[in-house]
Amino acid sequence: MIRAFLLTIGLGACAFAQQPQPGIPHQALGAGPFIVDTAEQHKIKLTVVARGIPHPWSLAFLPDGNMLITERACRLRIVRDNVLDPTPLTGIPKVNAVRNAGLFDLALHPNFAQNHWIYFTYSKPGEGGKSATTLARGTLDRNGLADVKDLFSTDYGTVLGGSRIAFANDGSIFMTTGAATGPLAQDPMSDYGKVLHLRDDGSIPKDNPFVGKSGYRPEIYTLGHRDQLGLAINPVTGTVLSNENGPNGGDEINIILPGRNYGWPTMSYGRDYAGPRISELPIKEGIEQPLVIWIPSIALSGMTFYTGEKFPAWKNNIFVGGMRYGEIPNTGRLERVVFNDKMEELRRESLLTEFHQRIRDVRQGPDGYLYLLTEEEDGALIRIEPAQ
């Protein structure tokens, strides 16, 4: 009897251990091009411009038509005449590329044609495995970046979230930092879990909302953010949008307004990964409500407004990369959100789900097409254009 009981326990334990893990088998991206149907623009064509880019993070377009790409593990790449140069560009400083930390976003100075300045964010390594989320600038030449200098750094810590940057219409810079765990997002003396606002030399604008306020760092523009992996500024209206990953559900797009608190970690529409709600109520006086939420989450990443002419049915839509749906691996997508003229959501569409690719960044190119980076070991640069 005892032996039978033990055998049953053993079989049960063995059966439990063999339970399949959630997820869909990884699907390699084919050679393309691919023709895909969509809800409003209808037929579009996807062309793989370049591949073999391990875990790319950000994409920027140069005036000569070439493209720069950051890889999280500390390499800056260039695509010349639609061909990926096999030799990385030089000049990137040492990076703490651990888990989600590494080399992040990339942006050209508004006067790049005159000064050739490239801005980027990265995890600057410190002692004891700590790092500081840092904004840096370098001058681009044929071989890479020269005269690289750090313009702004957070305190050293153990936060491993990403960072995005974007130039406002007045030439100042918005910079995001993450704080997925712990109370730092609500700490006004910490730069983590914030949107920061800086001049292009890393100094602090005098009209920032907390300048001169005791107990607040003056570079803080907004607080209460989790892991912010998308940032976009409407080139027409100047509206600043940031997106952030919720935990298990509760991904958000927020309109960034000076001095506002966006709630994390005390308020959220999501749940802890173990199941309990982060907060019983997601609404509280003094806490800004999201513009858009996702339940379940799609693991938001890069984001852009579409203002071009090549996709008239997508004009003024927001596109955001997604890396997995509902905590299921290999379910990445590109999400499209439609708004009215009051920035109220009308509808949304999930695109490219059949490719099972994690989308790390999405940008509108100077040619009016959309460009994507897939967050894969064999990452790819993809161009989306109307199918003829």
BELJOPE-V382882 format. One record per run of one state. SS is the DSSP state (h for helix, s for strand, l for the rest). FROM is the first residue (numbers start at 1). TO is the last residue. Records with the same first field share a line. If there is no record, write none. Layout:
# BELJOPE-V382882
SS: FROM-TO  FROM-TO
This chain:
# BELJOPE-V382882
l: 1-1  18-33  37-43  54-55  62-66  72-74  81-82  85-88  91-102  109-111  116-116  126-126  130-130  141-143  154-156  158-164  168-172  177-183  187-193  199-219  224-226  234-239  246-247  249-250  256-260  262-270  272-276  278-291  295-299  306-311  315-317  323-324  326-327  329-332  340-344  352-352  356-358  365-369  375-378  387-388
h: 2-17  112-115  127-129  184-186  312-314  353-355
s: 34-36  44-53  56-61  67-71  75-80  83-84  89-90  103-108  117-125  131-140  144-153  157-157  165-167  173-176  194-198  220-223  227-233  240-245  248-248  251-255  261-261  271-271  277-277  292-294  300-305  318-322  325-325  328-328  333-339  345-351  359-364  370-374  379-386
